[in-house]
Amino acid sequence: MLIETTAAAPRIRVEVPPDFHQVPLERETESRTASQLQVLDEMGLSRADQREALSLYLEGLAVRLTTANVGGSAFCAVRLDGRPSTATLTVGLQSIGTLDRGLAVLGAAEALRRDPRYTNVAVVELGNQAAVTAVAERSLASDESTDGRRAVLREMLAFVPVKGHPWAALLTLATPCLEDWDTYVALLLDICRSVQVERSGPGILR
């Protein structure tokens, strides 16, 4: 699926597992609603309450992301070790003003270390290139969960310079299922390794 970005940006492809479903981000409500219904059909949801709940989730996510610098988003709703688990992936592009990927990585790492929202900032090797990862957490709501703990959304941001272009891919994977965090971190790094440039115009492909 093609998702438009700025004309100056390269087209990139990221390989996302089939358990992830594209979040429709069309700006026109009618078109976005039609795409959301298609996602629900592809997931095989037949119960009215499930379809309504997921539809509301998709619409809320789409409204939030269309105002952000996001080129595409996908989500999963799966079972891991017998329990339900969910995560959201967002992908965007950021101009970095240099073709020197090493310099871009060092600059991004320093900037993220200075940002109080992020912890565990690290430079990681992804095959033949380096990237930067950082972790953030925020409370989902003021209400406490049934076991007395506050519900937390944890996310990892990955900064991946695009070879041969003054741009970096920004990938963020977020989940409230902290018991599955290590699984999702490994998945995000695999997705980062798949980032590649397409040669035919602007946009992001999934």
TIRO-2110 file (N, C-alpha, C; in Angstrom, 1 decimal):
// TIRO-2110
0.9, -1.2, 0.0, N, 1, A
0.0, 0.0, 0.0, CA, 1, A
0.9, 1.2, 0.0, C, 1, A
0.6, 2.2, -0.9, N, 2, A
1.4, 3.4, -1.0, CA, 2, A
0.8, 4.5, -0.1, C, 2, A
1.7, 5.1, 0.7, N, 3, A
1.4, 6.2, 1.6, CA, 3, A
2.2, 7.4, 1.2, C, 3, A
1.6, 8.5, 0.8, N, 4, A
2.3, 9.6, 0.3, CA, 4, A
3.1, 10.3, 1.4, C, 4, A
4.3, 10.8, 1.0, N, 5, A
5.1, 11.7, 1.9, CA, 5, A
5.4, 13.0, 1.0, C, 5, A
6.3, 13.7, 1.5, N, 6, A
6.7, 14.9, 0.7, CA, 6, A
7.4, 14.5, -0.6, C, 6, A
7.3, 15.4, -1.6, N, 7, A
7.9, 15.1, -2.9, CA, 7, A
9.4, 14.9, -2.8, C, 7, A
10.1, 15.6, -1.8, N, 8, A
11.5, 15.5, -1.7, CA, 8, A
12.0, 14.2, -1.1, C, 8, A
11.1, 13.5, -0.3, N, 9, A
11.6, 12.4, 0.4, CA, 9, A
11.7, 11.1, -0.5, C, 9, A
12.6, 10.2, -0.2, N, 10, A
12.7, 9.0, -1.0, CA, 10, A
11.5, 8.1, -0.6, C, 10, A
11.3, 7.1, -1.5, N, 11, A
10.3, 6.1, -1.2, CA, 11, A
11.0, 5.0, -0.5, C, 11, A
10.5, 4.5, 0.6, N, 12, A
11.2, 3.4, 1.3, CA, 12, A
10.2, 2.3, 1.5, C, 12, A
10.7, 1.1, 1.7, N, 13, A
9.9, -0.1, 2.0, CA, 13, A
10.4, -0.7, 3.3, C, 13, A
9.4, -1.0, 4.1, N, 14, A
9.7, -1.7, 5.4, CA, 14, A
8.9, -3.0, 5.4, C, 14, A
9.5, -4.1, 5.7, N, 15, A
8.8, -5.4, 5.8, CA, 15, A
8.2, -5.6, 7.1, C, 15, A
6.9, -5.7, 7.1, N, 16, A
6.1, -5.8, 8.4, CA, 16, A
5.5, -7.2, 8.4, C, 16, A
5.5, -7.9, 9.5, N, 17, A
4.9, -9.3, 9.6, CA, 17, A
3.4, -9.3, 9.3, C, 17, A
2.9, -10.4, 8.7, N, 18, A
1.5, -10.4, 8.3, CA, 18, A
0.5, -10.2, 9.4, C, 18, A
0.9, -10.4, 10.7, N, 19, A
0.0, -10.2, 11.8, CA, 19, A
-0.3, -8.7, 12.0, C, 19, A
0.5, -7.8, 11.4, N, 20, A
0.3, -6.4, 11.5, CA, 20, A
-0.6, -6.0, 10.3, C, 20, A
-1.6, -5.1, 10.7, N, 21, A
-2.5, -4.6, 9.7, CA, 21, A
-2.4, -3.1, 9.6, C, 21, A
-2.4, -2.6, 8.3, N, 22, A
-2.2, -1.2, 8.1, CA, 22, A
-3.3, -0.4, 8.7, C, 22, A
-3.0, 0.7, 9.3, N, 23, A
-4.0, 1.7, 9.9, CA, 23, A
-4.3, 2.7, 8.8, C, 23, A
-5.6, 2.7, 8.3, N, 24, A
-5.9, 3.7, 7.3, CA, 24, A
-5.7, 5.1, 7.8, C, 24, A
-5.0, 5.9, 7.0, N, 25, A
-4.7, 7.3, 7.4, CA, 25, A
-5.2, 8.3, 6.4, C, 25, A
-6.1, 8.0, 5.6, N, 26, A
-6.7, 8.9, 4.6, CA, 26, A
-7.3, 10.1, 5.3, C, 26, A
-7.1, 11.3, 4.8, N, 27, A
-7.6, 12.5, 5.5, CA, 27, A
-9.1, 12.7, 5.3, C, 27, A
-9.7, 12.2, 4.2, N, 28, A
-11.1, 12.3, 4.0, CA, 28, A
-11.8, 11.2, 4.8, C, 28, A
-12.8, 11.6, 5.6, N, 29, A
-13.5, 10.6, 6.5, CA, 29, A
-14.1, 9.5, 5.8, C, 29, A
-14.8, 9.8, 4.7, N, 30, A
-15.5, 8.7, 3.9, CA, 30, A
-14.5, 7.7, 3.4, C, 30, A
-13.4, 8.1, 2.8, N, 31, A
-12.4, 7.2, 2.3, CA, 31, A
-11.8, 6.4, 3.5, C, 31, A
-11.5, 7.1, 4.6, N, 32, A
-10.8, 6.4, 5.7, CA, 32, A
-11.8, 5.4, 6.3, C, 32, A
-13.1, 5.7, 6.4, N, 33, A
-14.0, 4.7, 7.0, CA, 33, A
-14.1, 3.5, 6.1, C, 33, A
-14.1, 3.6, 4.8, N, 34, A
-14.2, 2.5, 3.9, CA, 34, A
-12.9, 1.6, 4.0, C, 34, A
-11.8, 2.2, 4.2, N, 35, A
-10.5, 1.5, 4.4, CA, 35, A
-10.6, 0.8, 5.7, C, 35, A
-11.1, 1.4, 6.8, N, 36, A
-11.2, 0.7, 8.1, CA, 36, A
-12.1, -0.5, 8.0, C, 36, A
-13.2, -0.4, 7.3, N, 37, A
-14.1, -1.6, 7.1, CA, 37, A
-13.4, -2.7, 6.4, C, 37, A
-12.5, -2.4, 5.5, N, 38, A
-11.7, -3.4, 4.7, CA, 38, A
-10.8, -4.1, 5.7, C, 38, A
-10.2, -3.3, 6.6, N, 39, A
-9.3, -3.9, 7.6, CA, 39, A
-10.0, -4.9, 8.5, C, 39, A
-11.2, -4.5, 8.9, N, 40, A
-12.0, -5.4, 9.8, CA, 40, A
-12.4, -6.7, 9.1, C, 40, A
-12.7, -6.5, 7.8, N, 41, A
-13.1, -7.7, 7.0, CA, 41, A
-11.8, -8.6, 6.8, C, 41, A
-10.7, -8.0, 6.6, N, 42, A
-9.5, -8.8, 6.4, CA, 42, A
-9.1, -9.6, 7.7, C, 42, A
-9.4, -9.0, 8.8, N, 43, A
-9.1, -9.7, 10.1, CA, 43, A
-10.1, -10.8, 10.4, C, 43, A
-11.2, -10.8, 9.7, N, 44, A
-12.2, -11.9, 9.9, CA, 44, A
-13.1, -11.7, 11.1, C, 44, A
-13.2, -10.4, 11.5, N, 45, A
-14.1, -10.1, 12.7, CA, 45, A
-15.5, -10.1, 12.3, C, 45, A
-16.4, -10.9, 13.0, N, 46, A
-17.8, -11.0, 12.7, CA, 46, A
-18.7, -10.4, 13.8, C, 46, A
-18.2, -10.5, 15.0, N, 47, A
-19.0, -10.0, 16.2, CA, 47, A
-19.1, -8.5, 16.1, C, 47, A
-20.3, -8.0, 16.3, N, 48, A
-20.6, -6.5, 16.2, CA, 48, A
-19.8, -5.7, 17.2, C, 48, A
-19.7, -6.3, 18.4, N, 49, A
-19.0, -5.5, 19.5, CA, 49, A
-17.5, -5.4, 19.2, C, 49, A
-16.9, -6.5, 18.7, N, 50, A
-15.5, -6.5, 18.3, CA, 50, A
-15.2, -5.5, 17.2, C, 50, A
-16.1, -5.5, 16.2, N, 51, A
-15.9, -4.6, 15.0, CA, 51, A
-16.1, -3.1, 15.5, C, 51, A
-17.0, -2.9, 16.4, N, 52, A
-17.3, -1.5, 16.8, CA, 52, A
-16.1, -1.0, 17.6, C, 52, A
-15.6, -1.9, 18.6, N, 53, A
-14.5, -1.5, 19.4, CA, 53, A
-13.2, -1.2, 18.6, C, 53, A
-12.9, -2.1, 17.6, N, 54, A
-11.7, -1.9, 16.8, CA, 54, A
-11.9, -0.7, 15.9, C, 54, A
-13.1, -0.5, 15.4, N, 55, A
-13.3, 0.6, 14.5, CA, 55, A
-13.1, 1.9, 15.2, C, 55, A
-13.5, 2.0, 16.5, N, 56, A
-13.3, 3.2, 17.3, CA, 56, A
-11.8, 3.4, 17.6, C, 56, A
-11.1, 2.3, 17.8, N, 57, A
-9.6, 2.3, 18.0, CA, 57, A
-8.9, 2.9, 16.8, C, 57, A
-9.3, 2.3, 15.6, N, 58, A
-8.6, 2.7, 14.4, CA, 58, A
-8.9, 4.2, 14.1, C, 58, A
-10.1, 4.6, 14.3, N, 59, A
-10.4, 6.0, 14.0, CA, 59, A
-9.7, 7.0, 15.0, C, 59, A
-9.6, 6.6, 16.3, N, 60, A
-8.9, 7.5, 17.2, CA, 60, A
-7.4, 7.5, 16.9, C, 60, A
-6.8, 6.4, 16.5, N, 61, A
-5.4, 6.4, 16.1, CA, 61, A
-5.2, 7.2, 14.8, C, 61, A
-6.1, 7.0, 13.9, N, 62, A
-5.9, 7.8, 12.6, CA, 62, A
-6.0, 9.3, 12.8, C, 62, A
-6.9, 9.7, 13.6, N, 63, A
-7.1, 11.2, 13.9, CA, 63, A
-5.8, 11.7, 14.5, C, 63, A
-5.3, 10.9, 15.5, N, 64, A
-4.1, 11.4, 16.2, CA, 64, A
-2.8, 11.4, 15.3, C, 64, A
-2.7, 10.4, 14.4, N, 65, A
-1.5, 10.3, 13.6, CA, 65, A
-1.5, 11.2, 12.4, C, 65, A
-2.7, 11.6, 11.9, N, 66, A
-2.8, 12.5, 10.7, CA, 66, A
-2.3, 13.9, 11.0, C, 66, A
-2.2, 14.2, 12.3, N, 67, A
-1.7, 15.5, 12.7, CA, 67, A
-0.2, 15.4, 13.1, C, 67, A
0.4, 14.3, 13.0, N, 68, A
1.8, 14.0, 13.3, CA, 68, A
2.6, 13.8, 12.1, C, 68, A
3.9, 13.8, 12.2, N, 69, A
4.8, 13.5, 11.1, CA, 69, A
5.0, 12.0, 10.9, C, 69, A
3.9, 11.4, 10.4, N, 70, A
3.8, 9.9, 10.3, CA, 70, A
3.5, 9.6, 8.8, C, 70, A
4.2, 8.7, 8.2, N, 71, A
3.9, 8.3, 6.9, CA, 71, A
3.1, 7.1, 6.8, C, 71, A
3.1, 6.2, 7.8, N, 72, A
2.3, 5.0, 7.8, CA, 72, A
2.3, 4.4, 9.2, C, 72, A
1.2, 3.6, 9.5, N, 73, A
1.1, 2.9, 10.8, CA, 73, A
0.4, 1.6, 10.6, C, 73, A
0.8, 0.7, 11.5, N, 74, A
0.2, -0.7, 11.5, CA, 74, A
0.0, -1.1, 12.9, C, 74, A
-0.9, -2.1, 13.1, N, 75, A
-1.1, -2.6, 14.5, CA, 75, A
-1.3, -4.1, 14.4, C, 75, A
-1.1, -4.8, 15.6, N, 76, A
-1.3, -6.2, 15.7, CA, 76, A
-2.2, -6.5, 16.9, C, 76, A
-3.0, -7.5, 16.8, N, 77, A
-3.8, -8.0, 17.9, CA, 77, A
-3.6, -9.5, 17.9, C, 77, A
-2.7, -10.1, 18.7, N, 78, A
-2.3, -11.5, 18.6, CA, 78, A
-2.4, -12.1, 20.0, C, 78, A
-2.1, -13.4, 20.0, N, 79, A
-1.9, -14.1, 21.3, CA, 79, A
-0.4, -14.6, 21.4, C, 79, A
0.2, -14.2, 22.5, N, 80, A
1.6, -14.6, 22.8, CA, 80, A
1.6, -15.4, 24.1, C, 80, A
2.1, -16.6, 24.0, N, 81, A
2.1, -17.5, 25.2, CA, 81, A
0.7, -17.6, 25.8, C, 81, A
-0.3, -17.7, 24.9, N, 82, A
-1.7, -17.9, 25.4, CA, 82, A
-2.4, -16.7, 25.8, C, 82, A
-1.8, -15.5, 25.8, N, 83, A
-2.5, -14.3, 26.3, CA, 83, A
-2.6, -13.3, 25.2, C, 83, A
-3.6, -12.5, 25.2, N, 84, A
-3.8, -11.4, 24.2, CA, 84, A
-2.7, -10.4, 24.3, C, 84, A
-2.2, -9.9, 23.1, N, 85, A
-1.1, -8.9, 23.1, CA, 85, A
-1.3, -8.0, 21.9, C, 85, A
-1.0, -6.8, 22.1, N, 86, A
-1.2, -5.8, 21.0, CA, 86, A
0.0, -4.8, 20.9, C, 86, A
0.3, -4.3, 19.8, N, 87, A
1.3, -3.3, 19.6, CA, 87, A
1.0, -2.5, 18.4, C, 87, A
1.5, -1.3, 18.3, N, 88, A
1.3, -0.3, 17.2, CA, 88, A
2.7, 0.1, 16.7, C, 88, A
2.8, 0.1, 15.4, N, 89, A
4.0, 0.5, 14.7, CA, 89, A
3.7, 1.8, 13.9, C, 89, A
4.6, 2.8, 14.0, N, 90, A
4.4, 4.0, 13.1, CA, 90, A
5.8, 4.2, 12.5, C, 90, A
5.7, 4.7, 11.2, N, 91, A
6.9, 4.9, 10.4, CA, 91, A
6.8, 6.3, 9.8, C, 91, A
7.9, 7.1, 9.9, N, 92, A
7.9, 8.4, 9.3, CA, 92, A
9.3, 8.7, 8.8, C, 92, A
9.5, 9.8, 8.1, N, 93, A
10.8, 10.2, 7.6, CA, 93, A
11.2, 11.6, 8.1, C, 93, A
12.4, 11.8, 8.5, N, 94, A
12.9, 13.0, 9.0, CA, 94, A
14.1, 13.5, 8.2, C, 94, A
14.1, 14.7, 7.7, N, 95, A
15.3, 15.3, 7.0, CA, 95, A
16.4, 15.5, 8.0, C, 95, A
17.6, 15.0, 7.6, N, 96, A
18.8, 15.1, 8.6, CA, 96, A
19.9, 16.0, 8.0, C, 96, A
19.8, 16.4, 6.7, N, 97, A
20.7, 17.4, 6.2, CA, 97, A
22.1, 16.9, 5.9, C, 97, A
22.4, 15.5, 5.9, N, 98, A
23.7, 15.0, 5.7, CA, 98, A
23.6, 13.6, 5.1, C, 98, A
24.6, 13.2, 4.3, N, 99, A
24.6, 11.9, 3.7, CA, 99, A
25.5, 11.0, 4.6, C, 99, A
26.2, 11.6, 5.6, N, 100, A
27.1, 10.9, 6.5, CA, 100, A
26.2, 10.2, 7.6, C, 100, A
26.0, 8.9, 7.4, N, 101, A
25.1, 8.2, 8.3, CA, 101, A
25.7, 8.0, 9.7, C, 101, A
27.0, 7.9, 9.8, N, 102, A
27.7, 7.8, 11.1, CA, 102, A
27.5, 9.1, 11.9, C, 102, A
27.7, 10.2, 11.2, N, 103, A
27.5, 11.5, 11.9, CA, 103, A
26.0, 11.7, 12.3, C, 103, A
25.1, 11.3, 11.4, N, 104, A
23.7, 11.4, 11.8, CA, 104, A
23.3, 10.6, 13.0, C, 104, A
23.9, 9.4, 13.1, N, 105, A
23.6, 8.5, 14.2, CA, 105, A
24.2, 9.1, 15.5, C, 105, A
25.4, 9.6, 15.5, N, 106, A
26.0, 10.3, 16.7, CA, 106, A
25.1, 11.5, 17.1, C, 106, A
24.7, 12.3, 16.2, N, 107, A
23.9, 13.5, 16.5, CA, 107, A
22.6, 13.1, 17.1, C, 107, A
21.9, 12.1, 16.5, N, 108, A
20.6, 11.6, 17.0, CA, 108, A
20.7, 11.0, 18.4, C, 108, A
21.8, 10.3, 18.7, N, 109, A
22.0, 9.7, 20.0, CA, 109, A
22.2, 10.8, 21.0, C, 109, A
23.0, 11.8, 20.7, N, 110, A
23.2, 12.9, 21.6, CA, 110, A
21.9, 13.6, 21.9, C, 110, A
21.1, 13.9, 20.8, N, 111, A
19.9, 14.6, 21.0, CA, 111, A
18.9, 13.8, 21.9, C, 111, A
18.8, 12.5, 21.7, N, 112, A
17.9, 11.7, 22.4, CA, 112, A
18.3, 11.6, 23.9, C, 112, A
19.6, 11.6, 24.1, N, 113, A
20.1, 11.5, 25.5, CA, 113, A
19.8, 12.8, 26.3, C, 113, A
19.7, 13.9, 25.6, N, 114, A
19.3, 15.2, 26.2, CA, 114, A
17.8, 15.4, 26.4, C, 114, A
17.0, 14.5, 25.7, N, 115, A
15.6, 14.6, 25.8, CA, 115, A
15.1, 13.8, 27.1, C, 115, A
14.4, 14.5, 28.0, N, 116, A
14.0, 13.8, 29.3, CA, 116, A
13.0, 12.8, 29.1, C, 116, A
12.3, 12.7, 27.9, N, 117, A
11.3, 11.7, 27.7, CA, 117, A
11.9, 10.3, 27.5, C, 117, A
13.2, 10.3, 27.1, N, 118, A
13.7, 9.0, 26.6, CA, 118, A
14.8, 8.5, 27.6, C, 118, A
14.8, 7.2, 27.7, N, 119, A
15.8, 6.5, 28.5, CA, 119, A
16.4, 5.4, 27.6, C, 119, A
17.5, 4.7, 28.2, N, 120, A
18.1, 3.6, 27.5, CA, 120, A
18.4, 3.9, 26.0, C, 120, A
19.0, 5.1, 25.8, N, 121, A
19.4, 5.5, 24.4, CA, 121, A
20.7, 4.6, 24.1, C, 121, A
20.6, 4.0, 22.9, N, 122, A
21.7, 3.1, 22.5, CA, 122, A
22.0, 3.2, 21.0, C, 122, A
23.2, 3.0, 20.6, N, 123, A
23.6, 2.9, 19.2, CA, 123, A
23.7, 1.4, 19.0, C, 123, A
22.9, 0.9, 18.0, N, 124, A
22.9, -0.5, 17.7, CA, 124, A
23.3, -0.8, 16.3, C, 124, A
23.9, -2.0, 16.0, N, 125, A
24.3, -2.4, 14.7, CA, 125, A
23.2, -3.2, 14.0, C, 125, A
22.8, -2.8, 12.8, N, 126, A
21.8, -3.4, 12.1, CA, 126, A
22.4, -3.9, 10.8, C, 126, A
23.1, -5.0, 10.8, N, 127, A
23.7, -5.5, 9.6, CA, 127, A
24.9, -4.6, 9.2, C, 127, A
24.7, -3.9, 8.1, N, 128, A
25.8, -3.1, 7.6, CA, 128, A
25.7, -1.6, 7.9, C, 128, A
24.8, -1.3, 8.9, N, 129, A
24.7, 0.1, 9.3, CA, 129, A
24.3, 0.2, 10.8, C, 129, A
24.5, 1.4, 11.4, N, 130, A
24.2, 1.7, 12.7, CA, 130, A
22.9, 2.4, 12.8, C, 130, A
22.2, 2.3, 13.9, N, 131, A
20.9, 3.0, 14.2, CA, 131, A
20.9, 3.4, 15.6, C, 131, A
19.9, 4.2, 16.0, N, 132, A
19.8, 4.7, 17.4, CA, 132, A
18.4, 4.2, 17.9, C, 132, A
18.4, 3.7, 19.1, N, 133, A
17.1, 3.3, 19.7, CA, 133, A
17.0, 4.0, 21.1, C, 133, A
15.8, 4.3, 21.5, N, 134, A
15.5, 5.0, 22.7, CA, 134, A
14.1, 4.5, 23.2, C, 134, A
14.0, 4.5, 24.5, N, 135, A
12.7, 4.0, 25.1, CA, 135, A
12.0, 5.1, 25.9, C, 135, A
10.7, 5.1, 25.8, N, 136, A
9.9, 6.1, 26.6, CA, 136, A
8.7, 5.3, 27.1, C, 136, A
8.2, 5.9, 28.2, N, 137, A
7.0, 5.3, 28.9, CA, 137, A
6.0, 6.5, 29.2, C, 137, A
4.7, 6.2, 29.1, N, 138, A
3.7, 7.1, 29.6, CA, 138, A
2.5, 6.4, 30.1, C, 138, A
1.8, 7.0, 31.1, N, 139, A
0.6, 6.4, 31.6, CA, 139, A
-0.5, 6.5, 30.6, C, 139, A
-1.3, 5.4, 30.5, N, 140, A
-2.4, 5.4, 29.6, CA, 140, A
-3.6, 6.1, 30.1, C, 140, A
-3.8, 6.1, 31.4, N, 141, A
-4.9, 6.7, 32.1, CA, 141, A
-4.6, 7.0, 33.5, C, 141, A
-5.5, 7.8, 34.2, N, 142, A
-5.3, 8.1, 35.6, CA, 142, A
-5.8, 6.9, 36.5, C, 142, A
-6.7, 6.1, 35.9, N, 143, A
-7.3, 5.0, 36.7, CA, 143, A
-6.2, 3.9, 36.9, C, 143, A
-6.3, 3.2, 38.0, N, 144, A
-5.4, 2.1, 38.2, CA, 144, A
-6.0, 0.8, 37.7, C, 144, A
-5.1, -0.1, 37.3, N, 145, A
-5.6, -1.4, 36.8, CA, 145, A
-6.0, -2.2, 38.0, C, 145, A
-6.6, -3.4, 37.7, N, 146, A
-7.2, -4.3, 38.8, CA, 146, A
-6.1, -4.8, 39.8, C, 146, A
-4.9, -4.8, 39.4, N, 147, A
-3.9, -5.3, 40.3, CA, 147, A
-3.2, -4.2, 41.0, C, 147, A
-3.7, -3.0, 40.9, N, 148, A
-3.2, -1.8, 41.7, CA, 148, A
-2.1, -1.1, 41.0, C, 148, A
-1.7, -1.5, 39.8, N, 149, A
-0.6, -0.8, 39.0, CA, 149, A
-1.3, 0.1, 37.9, C, 149, A
-0.6, 1.2, 37.6, N, 150, A
-1.1, 2.0, 36.5, CA, 150, A
-0.8, 1.4, 35.2, C, 150, A
-1.7, 1.5, 34.3, N, 151, A
-1.5, 1.0, 32.9, CA, 151, A
-0.5, 1.9, 32.2, C, 151, A
0.5, 1.3, 31.6, N, 152, A
1.7, 2.0, 31.0, CA, 152, A
1.8, 1.6, 29.6, C, 152, A
2.1, 2.6, 28.8, N, 153, A
2.4, 2.4, 27.4, CA, 153, A
3.9, 2.6, 27.2, C, 153, A
4.6, 1.5, 26.8, N, 154, A
6.0, 1.6, 26.6, CA, 154, A
6.3, 1.6, 25.1, C, 154, A
7.2, 2.5, 24.7, N, 155, A
7.5, 2.5, 23.2, CA, 155, A
9.0, 2.6, 23.0, C, 155, A
9.4, 2.1, 21.9, N, 156, A
10.8, 2.2, 21.4, CA, 156, A
10.9, 3.0, 20.1, C, 156, A
11.7, 4.0, 20.1, N, 157, A
11.9, 4.8, 18.9, CA, 157, A
13.2, 4.3, 18.2, C, 157, A
13.2, 4.1, 16.9, N, 158, A
14.4, 3.7, 16.2, CA, 158, A
14.7, 4.7, 15.1, C, 158, A
15.9, 5.3, 15.1, N, 159, A
16.4, 6.3, 14.1, CA, 159, A
17.3, 5.5, 13.1, C, 159, A
16.9, 5.4, 11.9, N, 160, A
17.6, 4.6, 10.9, CA, 160, A
17.9, 5.5, 9.7, C, 160, A
19.2, 6.0, 9.5, N, 161, A
19.5, 6.8, 8.4, CA, 161, A
19.3, 6.0, 7.1, C, 161, A
18.8, 6.7, 6.1, N, 162, A
18.6, 6.0, 4.8, CA, 162, A
19.8, 6.2, 3.9, C, 162, A
20.4, 5.1, 3.4, N, 163, A
21.6, 5.1, 2.7, CA, 163, A
21.4, 6.0, 1.4, C, 163, A
22.4, 6.9, 1.2, N, 164, A
22.4, 7.7, 0.0, CA, 164, A
21.4, 8.9, -0.1, C, 164, A
20.7, 9.1, 1.1, N, 165, A
19.8, 10.2, 1.1, CA, 165, A
19.9, 11.0, 2.4, C, 165, A
19.7, 12.3, 2.4, N, 166, A
19.7, 13.1, 3.7, CA, 166, A
18.5, 13.0, 4.5, C, 166, A
18.0, 11.7, 4.7, N, 167, A
16.8, 11.4, 5.4, CA, 167, A
17.0, 10.3, 6.4, C, 167, A
16.2, 10.2, 7.4, N, 168, A
16.3, 9.0, 8.3, CA, 168, A
14.8, 8.5, 8.5, C, 168, A
14.7, 7.2, 8.5, N, 169, A
13.4, 6.6, 8.9, CA, 169, A
13.3, 6.6, 10.4, C, 169, A
12.1, 7.0, 10.9, N, 170, A
11.8, 7.0, 12.3, CA, 170, A
10.7, 5.9, 12.5, C, 170, A
11.1, 4.9, 13.2, N, 171, A
10.1, 3.8, 13.5, CA, 171, A
9.9, 3.7, 15.0, C, 171, A
8.6, 3.7, 15.4, N, 172, A
8.2, 3.6, 16.8, CA, 172, A
7.3, 2.5, 17.0, C, 172, A
7.6, 1.6, 17.9, N, 173, A
6.8, 0.5, 18.3, CA, 173, A
6.3, 0.7, 19.7, C, 173, A
5.0, 0.7, 19.9, N, 174, A
4.4, 1.0, 21.2, CA, 174, A
3.5, -0.2, 21.7, C, 174, A
3.6, -0.5, 22.9, N, 175, A
2.7, -1.6, 23.5, CA, 175, A
2.4, -1.4, 24.9, C, 175, A
1.2, -1.7, 25.4, N, 176, A
0.9, -1.7, 26.8, CA, 176, A
1.2, -3.1, 27.4, C, 176, A
1.6, -4.0, 26.6, N, 177, A
1.8, -5.4, 27.1, CA, 177, A
3.3, -5.6, 27.5, C, 177, A
3.6, -5.1, 28.6, N, 178, A
5.1, -5.1, 29.0, CA, 178, A
5.7, -6.4, 29.2, C, 178, A
4.9, -7.5, 29.4, N, 179, A
5.4, -8.8, 29.5, CA, 179, A
5.9, -9.3, 28.2, C, 179, A
5.5, -8.7, 27.1, N, 180, A
5.9, -9.1, 25.8, CA, 180, A
7.0, -8.1, 25.2, C, 180, A
7.5, -7.3, 26.0, N, 181, A
8.4, -6.2, 25.5, CA, 181, A
9.6, -6.7, 24.8, C, 181, A
10.3, -7.7, 25.3, N, 182, A
11.5, -8.3, 24.6, CA, 182, A
11.1, -8.8, 23.2, C, 182, A
10.0, -9.4, 23.1, N, 183, A
9.5, -9.9, 21.8, CA, 183, A
9.3, -8.8, 20.8, C, 183, A
8.7, -7.7, 21.2, N, 184, A
8.5, -6.6, 20.4, CA, 184, A
9.7, -5.8, 20.0, C, 184, A
10.7, -5.7, 20.9, N, 185, A
11.9, -5.1, 20.7, CA, 185, A
12.7, -5.8, 19.5, C, 185, A
12.7, -7.2, 19.7, N, 186, A
13.4, -8.0, 18.6, CA, 186, A
12.7, -7.8, 17.3, C, 186, A
11.4, -7.7, 17.3, N, 187, A
10.6, -7.5, 16.1, CA, 187, A
10.9, -6.2, 15.4, C, 187, A
11.0, -5.1, 16.3, N, 188, A
11.3, -3.8, 15.7, CA, 188, A
12.6, -3.7, 15.1, C, 188, A
13.6, -4.3, 15.7, N, 189, A
15.0, -4.3, 15.1, CA, 189, A
15.0, -5.1, 13.8, C, 189, A
14.2, -6.2, 13.7, N, 190, A
14.1, -6.9, 12.4, CA, 190, A
13.5, -6.0, 11.3, C, 190, A
12.4, -5.2, 11.7, N, 191, A
11.8, -4.3, 10.8, CA, 191, A
12.8, -3.3, 10.3, C, 191, A
13.6, -2.7, 11.3, N, 192, A
14.6, -1.7, 10.9, CA, 192, A
15.6, -2.3, 9.9, C, 192, A
16.0, -3.5, 10.1, N, 193, A
16.9, -4.1, 9.1, CA, 193, A
16.3, -4.2, 7.7, C, 193, A
15.0, -4.2, 7.6, N, 194, A
14.4, -4.3, 6.3, CA, 194, A
14.2, -3.0, 5.5, C, 194, A
14.6, -1.9, 6.2, N, 195, A
14.4, -0.6, 5.5, CA, 195, A
15.2, -0.5, 4.3, C, 195, A
14.6, -0.2, 3.1, N, 196, A
15.3, -0.1, 1.9, CA, 196, A
14.6, 1.0, 1.0, C, 196, A
15.4, 1.5, 0.1, N, 197, A
14.9, 2.6, -0.8, CA, 197, A
14.3, 2.0, -2.0, C, 197, A
13.1, 2.5, -2.4, N, 198, A
12.5, 2.2, -3.7, CA, 198, A
13.0, 3.3, -4.6, C, 198, A
13.0, 3.0, -5.9, N, 199, A
13.6, 4.0, -6.9, CA, 199, A
12.6, 4.7, -7.7, C, 199, A
11.3, 4.7, -7.4, N, 200, A
10.3, 5.3, -8.3, CA, 200, A
9.4, 6.3, -7.6, C, 200, A
10.0, 7.3, -7.0, N, 201, A
9.1, 8.4, -6.6, CA, 201, A
8.9, 8.5, -5.1, C, 201, A
8.1, 9.5, -4.6, N, 202, A
7.9, 9.7, -3.2, CA, 202, A
6.9, 8.7, -2.6, C, 202, A
7.1, 8.5, -1.3, N, 203, A
6.1, 7.7, -0.6, CA, 203, A
6.7, 6.6, 0.3, C, 203, A
5.9, 5.9, 1.0, N, 204, A
6.4, 4.8, 1.8, CA, 204, A
5.6, 3.6, 1.5, C, 204, A
6.2, 2.5, 1.2, N, 205, A
5.5, 1.3, 0.9, CA, 205, A
5.6, 0.3, 2.1, C, 205, A
4.5, -0.4, 2.3, N, 206, A
4.6, -1.5, 3.3, CA, 206, A
4.5, -2.8, 2.6, C, 206, A
END
